[in-house]
Amino acid sequence: MISIRIFLRKKAVFPSAGHLICIGPMRYYPIFLNLARKKCLVVGAGQVGRRKIATLASCGAHEVLVLDVAPLSPSGAAILDHACVRFEQRPFAPDDLDGRFLVIASTSDEELNWRISRLCEERGIPCNIVDQPEKCSFIVPALFTQGDLTLAVSTGGSSPALARKIRRDLGDSFGTQYGAFLTLMGRLRPLVLGLGQGTDHNSELFRAIVDSPLLDAIKGRDIPTALSILRSILPESLHGQIEAMVMGVMHDDAG
């Protein structure tokens, strides 16, 4: 089964910002993890492992301990550019799991990967084994990001290649205007909520904005139309702040 998760990372539009589109039963529960102040472990610093390390670092992990019996290659040493990454050239030991929130096993030794997964299961630590979904507790979806928008695509481990193709196809449909649109919504949202009009009123207002032609106006960099749309929807008390926001978003998108 194919599941697509659409996630607005800063909850720019609605308080409940993650939406799941699926047909039929799912093998996995889709989730986005907050890695702030969390310690992660990656065993194996090969090409695939380095991609996982870079993703963990970019998602704000507090620390990513990387273990490998081989020294880092000149290209592999680039992972140390991330301040949160710490590399140790030595074998894995069970004590390395102490205090770890999430583990990825990406060595060329399948038996070692499986052993790490079993130890993680005993300790209740989520563990991913690259390309072996049947032997781990979670899988990593194919991701597409555009500004604050994240599209996550999973085939339940059946075909990562197909998941990547679907991700590319979806990515073709989401241009930079979506990033700019979400940036604008993220700036408008606290102003609207600060008016104290209540959840129902705010939800209706946000829905009116996202259902309006505003996205097309941003795509066409049509500032007068964007301003006209927002002024027709937003309370007059916010009109004085709209122009600077729209100009800023359009400028950022152009850059």
C-alpha positions as CSV (number, residue, x, y, z in Angstrom):
1,M,0.0,0.0,0.0
2,I,1.2,3.5,-0.8
3,S,0.7,6.2,1.9
4,I,1.5,9.8,1.4
5,R,1.9,12.1,4.4
6,I,1.7,15.8,3.9
7,F,3.2,17.8,6.8
8,L,3.4,21.5,7.4
9,R,6.4,21.7,9.5
10,K,5.6,25.0,11.3
11,K,1.8,24.3,11.5
12,A,1.3,27.4,9.4
13,V,-2.4,26.9,8.5
14,F,-4.3,24.7,10.9
15,P,-3.4,23.6,14.5
16,S,-3.7,20.0,13.3
17,A,-1.4,20.3,10.3
18,G,-0.5,16.8,9.3
19,H,-2.8,15.1,6.9
20,L,-2.7,11.4,5.8
21,I,-3.9,10.2,2.5
22,C,-4.3,6.4,2.4
23,I,-6.4,3.6,0.9
24,G,-6.6,0.3,2.7
25,P,-4.8,-0.9,5.8
26,M,-1.3,0.2,6.6
27,R,1.7,-1.8,7.9
28,Y,3.3,1.3,9.5
29,Y,2.1,4.2,11.6
30,P,3.3,7.4,9.9
31,I,5.0,9.8,12.3
32,F,7.3,12.8,12.3
33,L,9.8,12.8,15.2
34,N,11.1,15.9,17.0
35,L,14.9,15.2,17.5
36,A,15.6,18.3,19.4
37,R,17.7,17.4,22.5
38,K,17.7,13.8,21.4
39,K,20.8,11.6,21.0
40,C,20.9,9.3,18.0
41,L,23.3,6.5,16.9
42,V,24.4,5.5,13.4
43,V,26.5,2.3,13.0
44,G,28.2,2.3,9.6
45,A,29.5,5.4,7.8
46,G,29.3,4.2,4.2
47,Q,27.6,6.1,1.5
48,V,24.0,5.3,2.7
49,G,24.9,5.8,6.3
50,R,26.3,9.2,5.6
51,R,23.0,10.2,3.9
52,K,21.2,9.1,7.1
53,I,23.6,11.0,9.3
54,A,23.2,14.2,7.2
55,T,19.4,13.9,7.5
56,L,19.5,13.4,11.3
57,A,21.8,16.4,11.6
58,S,19.6,18.6,9.4
59,C,16.5,17.6,11.5
60,G,18.1,19.1,14.6
61,A,19.4,16.0,16.5
62,H,21.3,17.1,19.6
63,E,24.0,14.4,19.0
64,V,24.6,11.8,16.3
65,L,27.2,9.3,17.4
66,V,28.7,7.5,14.4
67,L,30.6,4.2,14.7
68,D,32.6,2.4,12.0
69,V,35.6,0.1,12.2
70,A,37.0,1.7,9.1
71,P,38.4,5.3,9.1
72,L,36.4,8.0,7.4
73,S,37.3,8.6,3.7
74,P,38.1,12.2,2.7
75,S,34.6,12.5,1.3
76,G,33.1,10.8,4.3
77,A,34.8,13.3,6.7
78,A,32.3,15.9,5.5
79,I,29.8,14.5,8.0
80,L,32.0,16.2,10.7
81,D,31.0,19.5,9.3
82,H,27.8,19.0,11.3
83,A,28.5,20.2,14.9
84,C,26.2,17.5,16.3
85,V,28.1,14.6,14.7
86,R,30.7,12.7,16.7
87,F,32.7,9.9,15.0
88,E,34.5,7.0,16.7
89,Q,36.5,4.4,14.8
90,R,35.7,1.3,16.7
91,P,33.3,-1.7,16.7
92,F,29.7,-1.4,18.1
93,A,29.1,-2.3,21.7
94,P,25.7,-2.8,23.4
95,D,26.5,0.0,25.8
96,D,26.5,2.4,22.8
97,L,22.7,2.2,23.0
98,D,22.6,3.8,26.4
99,G,20.6,7.1,26.3
100,R,19.9,6.8,22.5
101,F,16.5,7.9,21.2
102,L,16.9,6.5,17.7
103,V,19.3,4.1,16.0
104,I,20.2,3.4,12.4
105,A,22.2,0.3,11.5
106,S,23.8,0.7,8.0
107,T,26.8,-1.6,8.1
108,S,27.7,-4.2,5.4
109,D,27.4,-6.9,8.0
110,E,23.8,-8.1,8.0
111,E,24.3,-10.2,11.1
112,L,25.6,-7.2,13.0
113,N,22.7,-5.0,11.8
114,W,20.2,-7.7,12.9
115,R,21.9,-7.9,16.3
116,I,21.7,-4.2,16.8
117,S,18.0,-4.3,15.8
118,R,17.3,-7.0,18.4
119,L,19.1,-5.1,21.1
120,C,17.1,-2.0,20.3
121,E,13.8,-3.9,20.4
122,E,14.7,-5.2,23.9
123,R,15.3,-1.7,25.1
124,G,12.4,-0.1,23.3
125,I,14.6,2.0,21.0
126,P,13.3,2.6,17.4
127,C,15.8,1.1,15.0
128,N,16.1,1.2,11.2
129,I,18.1,-1.2,9.1
130,V,18.8,0.1,5.7
131,D,17.0,-1.9,3.0
132,Q,15.8,-4.6,5.4
133,P,12.3,-3.4,6.6
134,E,11.4,-6.8,7.9
135,K,14.2,-6.7,10.4
136,C,13.7,-3.3,12.0
137,S,11.0,-1.3,13.8
138,F,10.7,1.7,11.4
139,I,11.4,2.7,7.8
140,V,12.3,6.0,6.4
141,P,10.1,7.5,3.7
142,A,11.1,9.2,0.6
143,L,11.0,13.0,1.3
144,F,10.3,16.1,-0.7
145,T,10.7,19.5,1.0
146,Q,9.7,22.9,-0.3
147,G,10.1,25.6,2.3
148,D,7.9,24.5,5.3
149,L,6.1,21.8,3.3
150,T,7.3,18.2,3.6
151,L,5.9,15.4,1.5
152,A,6.7,11.9,2.8
153,V,6.0,8.9,0.6
154,S,6.2,5.2,1.7
155,T,5.5,1.9,-0.1
156,G,5.7,0.0,3.2
157,G,9.2,-1.1,2.3
158,S,8.0,-3.0,-0.8
159,S,9.7,-0.7,-3.3
160,P,11.8,2.3,-2.2
161,A,12.5,3.0,-5.8
162,L,8.8,3.5,-6.5
163,A,8.6,5.7,-3.4
164,R,11.4,7.9,-4.8
165,K,9.7,8.1,-8.2
166,I,6.4,9.2,-6.6
167,R,8.3,11.7,-4.6
168,R,9.8,13.2,-7.7
169,D,6.4,13.2,-9.5
170,L,4.9,15.0,-6.5
171,G,7.8,17.4,-6.3
172,D,7.1,18.5,-9.9
173,S,3.7,19.7,-8.8
174,F,4.9,21.8,-5.9
175,G,7.0,24.8,-7.0
176,T,8.6,27.5,-4.9
177,Q,5.3,29.3,-4.5
178,Y,4.3,26.7,-1.9
179,G,7.3,27.6,0.3
180,A,6.5,31.3,-0.1
181,F,2.8,30.7,0.6
182,L,3.6,28.8,3.8
183,T,6.0,31.4,4.9
184,L,3.3,34.0,4.5
185,M,0.7,31.9,6.4
186,G,3.2,31.3,9.2
187,R,3.6,35.1,9.6
188,L,-0.1,35.7,9.4
189,R,-1.2,33.0,11.8
190,P,0.0,34.5,15.1
191,L,-1.5,37.9,14.1
192,V,-4.9,36.3,13.5
193,L,-4.8,34.2,16.6
194,G,-3.8,37.2,18.6
195,L,-7.2,38.8,17.8
196,G,-8.9,36.3,20.1
197,Q,-11.8,35.5,17.8
198,G,-12.0,31.9,18.6
199,T,-11.1,28.6,16.9
200,D,-14.1,28.3,14.6
201,H,-13.7,31.9,13.3
202,N,-10.0,31.4,12.8
203,S,-10.3,28.1,11.0
204,E,-12.9,29.6,8.7
205,L,-10.6,32.5,7.9
206,F,-7.5,30.4,7.3
207,R,-9.6,28.1,5.1
208,A,-10.8,31.1,3.1
209,I,-7.2,32.1,2.5
210,V,-6.0,28.7,1.3
211,D,-9.1,28.3,-0.9
212,S,-8.5,31.7,-2.5
213,P,-6.4,32.5,-5.6
214,L,-3.6,33.7,-3.4
215,L,-1.3,30.9,-4.3
216,D,-1.6,31.7,-8.0
217,A,-0.9,35.4,-7.2
218,I,2.2,34.4,-5.4
219,K,3.3,32.1,-8.2
220,G,2.8,35.0,-10.7
221,R,4.5,37.5,-8.3
222,D,1.3,39.6,-8.6
223,I,1.6,41.8,-5.5
224,P,-1.5,43.9,-6.1
225,T,-3.7,40.9,-6.5
226,A,-2.2,39.2,-3.4
227,L,-2.9,42.3,-1.4
228,S,-6.4,42.6,-2.7
229,I,-7.2,39.0,-1.8
230,L,-5.8,39.3,1.8
231,R,-7.6,42.6,2.4
232,S,-10.9,41.0,1.3
233,I,-10.5,38.2,3.9
234,L,-8.5,39.6,6.8
235,P,-9.9,42.0,9.4
236,E,-9.2,45.6,8.8
237,S,-7.1,45.8,11.9
238,L,-4.4,43.7,10.1
239,H,-4.4,45.5,6.8
240,G,-1.6,47.8,7.8
241,Q,0.8,44.9,8.2
242,I,-0.1,42.9,5.1
243,E,1.9,44.8,2.5
244,A,5.2,44.4,4.2
245,M,4.6,40.7,4.7
246,V,3.6,40.1,1.1
247,M,6.6,42.2,-0.2
248,G,9.0,40.3,2.1
249,V,7.7,36.9,1.0
250,M,7.8,37.8,-2.7
251,H,11.4,39.1,-2.2
252,D,12.5,35.9,-0.4
253,D,11.0,33.7,-3.1
254,A,12.8,35.6,-5.8
255,G,16.1,35.2,-4.0
